[in-house]
Amino acid sequence: STVCVVGLGYIGLPTAAILAARGFDVVGVDINDSTVEAVNRGEIPFVEPDLGQYVSDAVAAGKLSAVGKAEAADAFVVAVPTPFKGDHEPDLSYIESAAKSLASQLQGGELVILESTSPPGATHRMAQWILEARPDLSLDGADGKPVIHVAHCPERVLPGRVMVELVTNDRIVGGLTPRAAEIARDLYRSFCEGEILLTDAVTAEMAKLVENSFRDVNIAFANELSVIADRLEIDVWELIELANHHPRVNILQPGPGVGGHCIAVDPWFIVDAAPKEARLIRTAREVNDDKPAWVVEKVRSAVAGIEKPVIVTLGLAFKPDIDDLRESPARKIVADLADEFDGSEILAVEPHVEELPKELANRRNVTLSGLKSGVRRADVVVLLVDHTEFKEADVDEIGLHEAKLVDTRGVWG
Ligand code: SAJ
């Protein structure tokens, strides 16, 4: 049977590729021409282990192709972005245009799955957009109209392990009707070896948001501890290591803030849906979002008294050993340092990229640097990402001890 995947990003493309590998005839849809062209050449537009092989095999086998507009299919998977608008309000406009574009392709009997991380109620809203465009269809066969089965199946794969976790993770499938959930389950069964758990759409939407909020709140706890420990002049890494010997304590690791496209975003959808009640979740977001400014403050005190200090920052990615700079606190810290230390040199070390992101490349006082050549010239070294390359560096050989150190990840203590 045929599947149309709308949105060929970090989630849509892997999902399209794995469905094609399991024998479905898959058409991927993206508004970005260069993505469409890359996929049709059998190439991928971003880095993700094993995905390239899947895509090139599927395209070569004639099982996967990409186009600019939705086409008729037995099942539709919507995997488009759900960013913010205004003050942390979810922006459903990509879901709305996906719904409108696929609505014209429906005949009745199709499955429509929303995979995008969504605020509570978004799946219902998507179904309304479809039915507004297609009043001849229904969700439950009322008035004898042909049925469209709509479900929400949030993805929970970890970037860098997507092709593994798509298969091994358990999956939550929330239907607007119980029948829709069952039909969606059958599609996921084709590649998912984990448990597939059925519920309603709103609970499925919330489950995804709650998972990432759980992590955000726990990281906020660690980040707050690091600020408290600094005030009390104790070593937070030792503190956490010791506390974690307790059989029921498992504190996460502090860092320069929380990045990525999910954990720093999803909790706000809960806050937006229940602003009065979501107190802890909101505060956790604020604690994590305040951490970059605190790191800048630490650098400020480290360079006090040095005229035109050379500041070397290690890492720009949002977490170790990836090239993904989206929503990265490291990147924000480097930009803020560049603003604040206008006459100084900032040497940014990021072994996973070949060029600086635009907003940093545009500044005359920021350059991309090698690790050793940068650290040699440093008055202060600011460790922002615990890349393996940094952890394994020989501190004597790179001359680390000759500079002051602000270590936000506890790599060098
Ligand atoms: N971080 C810390 N300290 C920690 C752990 C993480 O500061 O102890 C920071 C990281 O450096 C990074 C951020 O948190 O900046 C997020 O990294 P992450 O590895 O925790 O998560 P993501 O954003 O790569 O992926 C998350 C995952 N969700 C959970 O683990 C609950 C993933 O399973 C989801 O699929 C993904 O969000 C998503 O797409 O929602």
Residues whose N, C-alpha, C, O or C-beta is under 5 A from the ligand:
A	BS01	SAJ	E155 R156 V157 L158 P159 E211 N212 R215 I219 L252 Q253 P254 G255 G257 V258 G259 G260 C262 I263 F318 K319
